[in-house]
Amino acid sequence: MSPVSLEAAALGALVALVAGVLAIVIYHRSFVAPRLRAFMALVDGSLADPTRGLEALSASFGARTERRLEAIERLGRERDLRCGFVRYNSFANGGPDLSFSLALLTDEGHGVVVTSIYSREETRTFGKAVEAFSPLQGASEEERLAIARARGAVLETAGGR
């Protein structure tokens, strides 16, 4: 290699190195530093008091929960809600009536029927939408009975449960 081409290669390597360092500095200042500053502002002081961040998170969650509860209570005061409840034993082997279906409907029959099926091994809970007192998915006899009770009529087809 000639001395001129060696100098050109060294100069090219130096320019590439400077360009690489410049690119890293620009990336750091544009993307990394702002995120790092935001993170440090969030964490600031929490090392001295580890519960501070948890307290703020808990307060925020509590405030959201209170707002949602107030909205639900307001809805309950503004509308007449209907409730139908059926307890039953979901298996033929006897035992306590720990399974249930609960229908929560408006006067127009819109709402939900919630069913919890209990067994010794597990408990499963399902929710089905209801429109005009009719479930939008297939419904069990107990779910239909809960909807009928919410409507104000009791069906005798569920064995008088």
PyMOL CGO cylinders between C-alpha atoms (Angstrom):
from pymol import cmd
from pymol.cgo import CYLINDER

trace = [
    CYLINDER, 0.00, 0.00, 0.00, 1.23, 3.44, -0.82, 0.3, 1, 1, 1, 1, 1, 1,
    CYLINDER, 1.23, 3.44, -0.82, 1.56, 6.10, 1.87, 0.3, 1, 1, 1, 1, 1, 1,
    CYLINDER, 1.56, 6.10, 1.87, -1.16, 8.20, 0.22, 0.3, 1, 1, 1, 1, 1, 1,
    CYLINDER, -1.16, 8.20, 0.22, -3.73, 5.39, 0.23, 0.3, 1, 1, 1, 1, 1, 1,
    CYLINDER, -3.73, 5.39, 0.23, -2.76, 4.53, 3.83, 0.3, 1, 1, 1, 1, 1, 1,
    CYLINDER, -2.76, 4.53, 3.83, -3.35, 8.15, 4.84, 0.3, 1, 1, 1, 1, 1, 1,
    CYLINDER, -3.35, 8.15, 4.84, -6.68, 8.19, 2.97, 0.3, 1, 1, 1, 1, 1, 1,
    CYLINDER, -6.68, 8.19, 2.97, -7.76, 4.95, 4.70, 0.3, 1, 1, 1, 1, 1, 1,
    CYLINDER, -7.76, 4.95, 4.70, -6.77, 6.35, 8.10, 0.3, 1, 1, 1, 1, 1, 1,
    CYLINDER, -6.77, 6.35, 8.10, -8.61, 9.59, 7.36, 0.3, 1, 1, 1, 1, 1, 1,
    CYLINDER, -8.61, 9.59, 7.36, -11.68, 7.65, 6.22, 0.3, 1, 1, 1, 1, 1, 1,
    CYLINDER, -11.68, 7.65, 6.22, -11.59, 5.54, 9.41, 0.3, 1, 1, 1, 1, 1, 1,
    CYLINDER, -11.59, 5.54, 9.41, -11.27, 8.69, 11.50, 0.3, 1, 1, 1, 1, 1, 1,
    CYLINDER, -11.27, 8.69, 11.50, -14.21, 10.33, 9.73, 0.3, 1, 1, 1, 1, 1, 1,
    CYLINDER, -14.21, 10.33, 9.73, -16.29, 7.16, 10.21, 0.3, 1, 1, 1, 1, 1, 1,
    CYLINDER, -16.29, 7.16, 10.21, -15.38, 7.07, 13.91, 0.3, 1, 1, 1, 1, 1, 1,
    CYLINDER, -15.38, 7.07, 13.91, -16.30, 10.73, 14.40, 0.3, 1, 1, 1, 1, 1, 1,
    CYLINDER, -16.30, 10.73, 14.40, -19.57, 10.22, 12.51, 0.3, 1, 1, 1, 1, 1, 1,
    CYLINDER, -19.57, 10.22, 12.51, -20.37, 7.18, 14.68, 0.3, 1, 1, 1, 1, 1, 1,
    CYLINDER, -20.37, 7.18, 14.68, -19.67, 9.05, 17.91, 0.3, 1, 1, 1, 1, 1, 1,
    CYLINDER, -19.67, 9.05, 17.91, -21.71, 12.01, 16.66, 0.3, 1, 1, 1, 1, 1, 1,
    CYLINDER, -21.71, 12.01, 16.66, -24.63, 9.70, 15.81, 0.3, 1, 1, 1, 1, 1, 1,
    CYLINDER, -24.63, 9.70, 15.81, -24.49, 8.16, 19.29, 0.3, 1, 1, 1, 1, 1, 1,
    CYLINDER, -24.49, 8.16, 19.29, -24.45, 11.59, 20.94, 0.3, 1, 1, 1, 1, 1, 1,
    CYLINDER, -24.45, 11.59, 20.94, -27.40, 12.80, 18.85, 0.3, 1, 1, 1, 1, 1, 1,
    CYLINDER, -27.40, 12.80, 18.85, -29.37, 9.61, 19.59, 0.3, 1, 1, 1, 1, 1, 1,
    CYLINDER, -29.37, 9.61, 19.59, -28.63, 9.90, 23.29, 0.3, 1, 1, 1, 1, 1, 1,
    CYLINDER, -28.63, 9.90, 23.29, -29.63, 13.57, 23.50, 0.3, 1, 1, 1, 1, 1, 1,
    CYLINDER, -29.63, 13.57, 23.50, -32.76, 13.10, 21.39, 0.3, 1, 1, 1, 1, 1, 1,
    CYLINDER, -32.76, 13.10, 21.39, -34.17, 9.80, 22.68, 0.3, 1, 1, 1, 1, 1, 1,
    CYLINDER, -34.17, 9.80, 22.68, -32.36, 8.36, 25.68, 0.3, 1, 1, 1, 1, 1, 1,
    CYLINDER, -32.36, 8.36, 25.68, -31.81, 11.45, 27.83, 0.3, 1, 1, 1, 1, 1, 1,
    CYLINDER, -31.81, 11.45, 27.83, -35.44, 12.67, 27.85, 0.3, 1, 1, 1, 1, 1, 1,
    CYLINDER, -35.44, 12.67, 27.85, -36.69, 9.22, 28.79, 0.3, 1, 1, 1, 1, 1, 1,
    CYLINDER, -36.69, 9.22, 28.79, -34.00, 8.85, 31.42, 0.3, 1, 1, 1, 1, 1, 1,
    CYLINDER, -34.00, 8.85, 31.42, -34.89, 12.26, 32.91, 0.3, 1, 1, 1, 1, 1, 1,
    CYLINDER, -34.89, 12.26, 32.91, -38.59, 11.32, 33.02, 0.3, 1, 1, 1, 1, 1, 1,
    CYLINDER, -38.59, 11.32, 33.02, -37.77, 8.01, 34.69, 0.3, 1, 1, 1, 1, 1, 1,
    CYLINDER, -37.77, 8.01, 34.69, -35.49, 9.67, 37.24, 0.3, 1, 1, 1, 1, 1, 1,
    CYLINDER, -35.49, 9.67, 37.24, -38.18, 12.24, 38.05, 0.3, 1, 1, 1, 1, 1, 1,
    CYLINDER, -38.18, 12.24, 38.05, -40.58, 9.37, 38.68, 0.3, 1, 1, 1, 1, 1, 1,
    CYLINDER, -40.58, 9.37, 38.68, -38.08, 7.47, 40.84, 0.3, 1, 1, 1, 1, 1, 1,
    CYLINDER, -38.08, 7.47, 40.84, -36.58, 10.57, 42.49, 0.3, 1, 1, 1, 1, 1, 1,
    CYLINDER, -36.58, 10.57, 42.49, -36.77, 10.18, 46.23, 0.3, 1, 1, 1, 1, 1, 1,
    CYLINDER, -36.77, 10.18, 46.23, -38.25, 6.70, 46.09, 0.3, 1, 1, 1, 1, 1, 1,
    CYLINDER, -38.25, 6.70, 46.09, -34.87, 5.19, 46.94, 0.3, 1, 1, 1, 1, 1, 1,
    CYLINDER, -34.87, 5.19, 46.94, -34.89, 7.11, 50.20, 0.3, 1, 1, 1, 1, 1, 1,
    CYLINDER, -34.89, 7.11, 50.20, -38.57, 6.27, 50.76, 0.3, 1, 1, 1, 1, 1, 1,
    CYLINDER, -38.57, 6.27, 50.76, -39.56, 3.14, 48.80, 0.3, 1, 1, 1, 1, 1, 1,
    CYLINDER, -39.56, 3.14, 48.80, -43.23, 3.43, 49.83, 0.3, 1, 1, 1, 1, 1, 1,
    CYLINDER, -43.23, 3.43, 49.83, -43.64, 6.85, 48.21, 0.3, 1, 1, 1, 1, 1, 1,
    CYLINDER, -43.64, 6.85, 48.21, -44.19, 5.43, 44.72, 0.3, 1, 1, 1, 1, 1, 1,
    CYLINDER, -44.19, 5.43, 44.72, -46.56, 2.78, 46.05, 0.3, 1, 1, 1, 1, 1, 1,
    CYLINDER, -46.56, 2.78, 46.05, -48.55, 5.36, 48.00, 0.3, 1, 1, 1, 1, 1, 1,
    CYLINDER, -48.55, 5.36, 48.00, -48.97, 7.50, 44.89, 0.3, 1, 1, 1, 1, 1, 1,
    CYLINDER, -48.97, 7.50, 44.89, -50.01, 4.48, 42.84, 0.3, 1, 1, 1, 1, 1, 1,
    CYLINDER, -50.01, 4.48, 42.84, -52.44, 3.38, 45.55, 0.3, 1, 1, 1, 1, 1, 1,
    CYLINDER, -52.44, 3.38, 45.55, -53.94, 6.87, 45.79, 0.3, 1, 1, 1, 1, 1, 1,
    CYLINDER, -53.94, 6.87, 45.79, -54.37, 7.02, 42.01, 0.3, 1, 1, 1, 1, 1, 1,
    CYLINDER, -54.37, 7.02, 42.01, -56.01, 3.58, 41.94, 0.3, 1, 1, 1, 1, 1, 1,
    CYLINDER, -56.01, 3.58, 41.94, -58.24, 4.52, 44.88, 0.3, 1, 1, 1, 1, 1, 1,
    CYLINDER, -58.24, 4.52, 44.88, -59.36, 7.73, 43.17, 0.3, 1, 1, 1, 1, 1, 1,
    CYLINDER, -59.36, 7.73, 43.17, -60.20, 5.86, 39.93, 0.3, 1, 1, 1, 1, 1, 1,
    CYLINDER, -60.20, 5.86, 39.93, -62.09, 3.22, 41.88, 0.3, 1, 1, 1, 1, 1, 1,
    CYLINDER, -62.09, 3.22, 41.88, -64.09, 5.87, 43.76, 0.3, 1, 1, 1, 1, 1, 1,
    CYLINDER, -64.09, 5.87, 43.76, -65.01, 7.62, 40.49, 0.3, 1, 1, 1, 1, 1, 1,
    CYLINDER, -65.01, 7.62, 40.49, -66.18, 4.34, 38.97, 0.3, 1, 1, 1, 1, 1, 1,
    CYLINDER, -66.18, 4.34, 38.97, -68.17, 3.41, 42.08, 0.3, 1, 1, 1, 1, 1, 1,
    CYLINDER, -68.17, 3.41, 42.08, -69.83, 6.83, 42.09, 0.3, 1, 1, 1, 1, 1, 1,
    CYLINDER, -69.83, 6.83, 42.09, -70.78, 6.38, 38.43, 0.3, 1, 1, 1, 1, 1, 1,
    CYLINDER, -70.78, 6.38, 38.43, -72.30, 2.96, 39.16, 0.3, 1, 1, 1, 1, 1, 1,
    CYLINDER, -72.30, 2.96, 39.16, -74.20, 4.32, 42.17, 0.3, 1, 1, 1, 1, 1, 1,
    CYLINDER, -74.20, 4.32, 42.17, -75.46, 7.27, 40.09, 0.3, 1, 1, 1, 1, 1, 1,
    CYLINDER, -75.46, 7.27, 40.09, -76.65, 4.85, 37.41, 0.3, 1, 1, 1, 1, 1, 1,
    CYLINDER, -76.65, 4.85, 37.41, -78.44, 2.83, 40.09, 0.3, 1, 1, 1, 1, 1, 1,
    CYLINDER, -78.44, 2.83, 40.09, -80.21, 5.94, 41.38, 0.3, 1, 1, 1, 1, 1, 1,
    CYLINDER, -80.21, 5.94, 41.38, -81.16, 7.15, 37.89, 0.3, 1, 1, 1, 1, 1, 1,
    CYLINDER, -81.16, 7.15, 37.89, -82.55, 3.85, 36.62, 0.3, 1, 1, 1, 1, 1, 1,
    CYLINDER, -82.55, 3.85, 36.62, -84.72, 1.16, 38.04, 0.3, 1, 1, 1, 1, 1, 1,
    CYLINDER, -84.72, 1.16, 38.04, -82.62, -1.97, 38.09, 0.3, 1, 1, 1, 1, 1, 1,
    CYLINDER, -82.62, -1.97, 38.09, -84.01, -5.47, 38.32, 0.3, 1, 1, 1, 1, 1, 1,
    CYLINDER, -84.01, -5.47, 38.32, -82.31, -8.38, 40.00, 0.3, 1, 1, 1, 1, 1, 1,
    CYLINDER, -82.31, -8.38, 40.00, -83.04, -12.10, 39.79, 0.3, 1, 1, 1, 1, 1, 1,
    CYLINDER, -83.04, -12.10, 39.79, -81.12, -14.68, 41.82, 0.3, 1, 1, 1, 1, 1, 1,
    CYLINDER, -81.12, -14.68, 41.82, -81.15, -18.49, 41.69, 0.3, 1, 1, 1, 1, 1, 1,
    CYLINDER, -81.15, -18.49, 41.69, -79.05, -20.81, 43.90, 0.3, 1, 1, 1, 1, 1, 1,
    CYLINDER, -79.05, -20.81, 43.90, -78.67, -24.44, 42.92, 0.3, 1, 1, 1, 1, 1, 1,
    CYLINDER, -78.67, -24.44, 42.92, -76.51, -27.53, 43.07, 0.3, 1, 1, 1, 1, 1, 1,
    CYLINDER, -76.51, -27.53, 43.07, -74.93, -27.92, 39.66, 0.3, 1, 1, 1, 1, 1, 1,
    CYLINDER, -74.93, -27.92, 39.66, -74.22, -31.64, 40.08, 0.3, 1, 1, 1, 1, 1, 1,
    CYLINDER, -74.22, -31.64, 40.08, -76.60, -34.53, 40.77, 0.3, 1, 1, 1, 1, 1, 1,
    CYLINDER, -76.60, -34.53, 40.77, -74.52, -35.99, 43.62, 0.3, 1, 1, 1, 1, 1, 1,
    CYLINDER, -74.52, -35.99, 43.62, -76.17, -33.80, 46.27, 0.3, 1, 1, 1, 1, 1, 1,
    CYLINDER, -76.17, -33.80, 46.27, -74.35, -31.35, 48.47, 0.3, 1, 1, 1, 1, 1, 1,
    CYLINDER, -74.35, -31.35, 48.47, -74.87, -27.67, 49.17, 0.3, 1, 1, 1, 1, 1, 1,
    CYLINDER, -74.87, -27.67, 49.17, -76.43, -25.22, 46.71, 0.3, 1, 1, 1, 1, 1, 1,
    CYLINDER, -76.43, -25.22, 46.71, -73.24, -23.20, 46.11, 0.3, 1, 1, 1, 1, 1, 1,
    CYLINDER, -73.24, -23.20, 46.11, -73.74, -22.52, 42.40, 0.3, 1, 1, 1, 1, 1, 1,
    CYLINDER, -73.74, -22.52, 42.40, -75.79, -19.51, 41.38, 0.3, 1, 1, 1, 1, 1, 1,
    CYLINDER, -75.79, -19.51, 41.38, -77.10, -17.38, 38.53, 0.3, 1, 1, 1, 1, 1, 1,
    CYLINDER, -77.10, -17.38, 38.53, -77.62, -13.65, 39.02, 0.3, 1, 1, 1, 1, 1, 1,
    CYLINDER, -77.62, -13.65, 39.02, -79.44, -11.48, 36.48, 0.3, 1, 1, 1, 1, 1, 1,
    CYLINDER, -79.44, -11.48, 36.48, -78.90, -7.69, 36.67, 0.3, 1, 1, 1, 1, 1, 1,
    CYLINDER, -78.90, -7.69, 36.67, -81.18, -5.94, 34.21, 0.3, 1, 1, 1, 1, 1, 1,
    CYLINDER, -81.18, -5.94, 34.21, -82.70, -2.56, 33.44, 0.3, 1, 1, 1, 1, 1, 1,
    CYLINDER, -82.70, -2.56, 33.44, -86.46, -2.07, 33.15, 0.3, 1, 1, 1, 1, 1, 1,
    CYLINDER, -86.46, -2.07, 33.15, -86.07, -2.66, 29.41, 0.3, 1, 1, 1, 1, 1, 1,
    CYLINDER, -86.07, -2.66, 29.41, -84.39, -6.02, 30.08, 0.3, 1, 1, 1, 1, 1, 1,
    CYLINDER, -84.39, -6.02, 30.08, -80.86, -5.05, 29.08, 0.3, 1, 1, 1, 1, 1, 1,
    CYLINDER, -80.86, -5.05, 29.08, -77.97, -6.18, 31.23, 0.3, 1, 1, 1, 1, 1, 1,
    CYLINDER, -77.97, -6.18, 31.23, -76.10, -9.29, 32.21, 0.3, 1, 1, 1, 1, 1, 1,
    CYLINDER, -76.10, -9.29, 32.21, -76.62, -12.69, 33.79, 0.3, 1, 1, 1, 1, 1, 1,
    CYLINDER, -76.62, -12.69, 33.79, -73.65, -13.94, 35.82, 0.3, 1, 1, 1, 1, 1, 1,
    CYLINDER, -73.65, -13.94, 35.82, -73.34, -17.64, 36.63, 0.3, 1, 1, 1, 1, 1, 1,
    CYLINDER, -73.34, -17.64, 36.63, -70.92, -19.27, 39.04, 0.3, 1, 1, 1, 1, 1, 1,
    CYLINDER, -70.92, -19.27, 39.04, -70.67, -23.07, 38.97, 0.3, 1, 1, 1, 1, 1, 1,
    CYLINDER, -70.67, -23.07, 38.97, -69.15, -24.61, 42.08, 0.3, 1, 1, 1, 1, 1, 1,
    CYLINDER, -69.15, -24.61, 42.08, -67.50, -28.02, 42.36, 0.3, 1, 1, 1, 1, 1, 1,
    CYLINDER, -67.50, -28.02, 42.36, -65.02, -29.43, 44.85, 0.3, 1, 1, 1, 1, 1, 1,
    CYLINDER, -65.02, -29.43, 44.85, -62.17, -29.11, 42.36, 0.3, 1, 1, 1, 1, 1, 1,
    CYLINDER, -62.17, -29.11, 42.36, -62.88, -25.65, 40.95, 0.3, 1, 1, 1, 1, 1, 1,
    CYLINDER, -62.88, -25.65, 40.95, -65.33, -22.81, 40.57, 0.3, 1, 1, 1, 1, 1, 1,
    CYLINDER, -65.33, -22.81, 40.57, -66.07, -21.27, 37.17, 0.3, 1, 1, 1, 1, 1, 1,
    CYLINDER, -66.07, -21.27, 37.17, -67.80, -17.96, 36.55, 0.3, 1, 1, 1, 1, 1, 1,
    CYLINDER, -67.80, -17.96, 36.55, -69.48, -16.89, 33.32, 0.3, 1, 1, 1, 1, 1, 1,
    CYLINDER, -69.48, -16.89, 33.32, -71.20, -13.71, 32.17, 0.3, 1, 1, 1, 1, 1, 1,
    CYLINDER, -71.20, -13.71, 32.17, -73.72, -13.45, 29.34, 0.3, 1, 1, 1, 1, 1, 1,
    CYLINDER, -73.72, -13.45, 29.34, -75.26, -10.33, 27.83, 0.3, 1, 1, 1, 1, 1, 1,
    CYLINDER, -75.26, -10.33, 27.83, -79.05, -9.93, 27.95, 0.3, 1, 1, 1, 1, 1, 1,
    CYLINDER, -79.05, -9.93, 27.95, -81.14, -7.80, 25.58, 0.3, 1, 1, 1, 1, 1, 1,
    CYLINDER, -81.14, -7.80, 25.58, -84.91, -7.36, 26.03, 0.3, 1, 1, 1, 1, 1, 1,
    CYLINDER, -84.91, -7.36, 26.03, -84.97, -10.11, 28.69, 0.3, 1, 1, 1, 1, 1, 1,
    CYLINDER, -84.97, -10.11, 28.69, -83.37, -12.61, 26.25, 0.3, 1, 1, 1, 1, 1, 1,
    CYLINDER, -83.37, -12.61, 26.25, -79.78, -13.87, 26.60, 0.3, 1, 1, 1, 1, 1, 1,
    CYLINDER, -79.78, -13.87, 26.60, -77.62, -13.24, 23.53, 0.3, 1, 1, 1, 1, 1, 1,
    CYLINDER, -77.62, -13.24, 23.53, -75.81, -16.57, 24.03, 0.3, 1, 1, 1, 1, 1, 1,
    CYLINDER, -75.81, -16.57, 24.03, -77.25, -19.94, 24.93, 0.3, 1, 1, 1, 1, 1, 1,
    CYLINDER, -77.25, -19.94, 24.93, -78.56, -19.93, 28.50, 0.3, 1, 1, 1, 1, 1, 1,
    CYLINDER, -78.56, -19.93, 28.50, -79.06, -22.67, 31.06, 0.3, 1, 1, 1, 1, 1, 1,
    CYLINDER, -79.06, -22.67, 31.06, -82.40, -23.29, 32.74, 0.3, 1, 1, 1, 1, 1, 1,
    CYLINDER, -82.40, -23.29, 32.74, -81.13, -21.53, 35.88, 0.3, 1, 1, 1, 1, 1, 1,
    CYLINDER, -81.13, -21.53, 35.88, -79.97, -18.50, 33.90, 0.3, 1, 1, 1, 1, 1, 1,
    CYLINDER, -79.97, -18.50, 33.90, -83.36, -18.24, 32.19, 0.3, 1, 1, 1, 1, 1, 1,
    CYLINDER, -83.36, -18.24, 32.19, -85.02, -18.52, 35.62, 0.3, 1, 1, 1, 1, 1, 1,
    CYLINDER, -85.02, -18.52, 35.62, -82.83, -15.71, 37.02, 0.3, 1, 1, 1, 1, 1, 1,
    CYLINDER, -82.83, -15.71, 37.02, -83.78, -13.52, 34.04, 0.3, 1, 1, 1, 1, 1, 1,
    CYLINDER, -83.78, -13.52, 34.04, -87.46, -14.34, 34.55, 0.3, 1, 1, 1, 1, 1, 1,
    CYLINDER, -87.46, -14.34, 34.55, -87.20, -13.49, 38.27, 0.3, 1, 1, 1, 1, 1, 1,
    CYLINDER, -87.20, -13.49, 38.27, -85.56, -10.20, 37.38, 0.3, 1, 1, 1, 1, 1, 1,
    CYLINDER, -85.56, -10.20, 37.38, -88.42, -9.49, 35.01, 0.3, 1, 1, 1, 1, 1, 1,
    CYLINDER, -88.42, -9.49, 35.01, -90.90, -10.22, 37.78, 0.3, 1, 1, 1, 1, 1, 1,
    CYLINDER, -90.90, -10.22, 37.78, -92.24, -13.56, 36.52, 0.3, 1, 1, 1, 1, 1, 1,
    CYLINDER, -92.24, -13.56, 36.52, -91.11, -16.84, 38.06, 0.3, 1, 1, 1, 1, 1, 1,
    CYLINDER, -91.11, -16.84, 38.06, -90.91, -19.83, 35.75, 0.3, 1, 1, 1, 1, 1, 1,
    CYLINDER, -90.91, -19.83, 35.75, -91.75, -23.18, 37.29, 0.3, 1, 1, 1, 1, 1, 1,
    CYLINDER, -91.75, -23.18, 37.29, -89.67, -25.11, 34.74, 0.3, 1, 1, 1, 1, 1, 1,
    CYLINDER, -89.67, -25.11, 34.74, -86.54, -25.26, 36.92, 0.3, 1, 1, 1, 1, 1, 1,
    CYLINDER, -86.54, -25.26, 36.92, -88.03, -27.70, 39.40, 0.3, 1, 1, 1, 1, 1, 1,
    CYLINDER, -88.03, -27.70, 39.40, -89.12, -24.96, 41.82, 0.3, 1, 1, 1, 1, 1, 1,
    CYLINDER, -89.12, -24.96, 41.82, -85.55, -23.99, 42.72, 0.3, 1, 1, 1, 1, 1, 1,
]
cmd.load_cgo(trace, "trace")
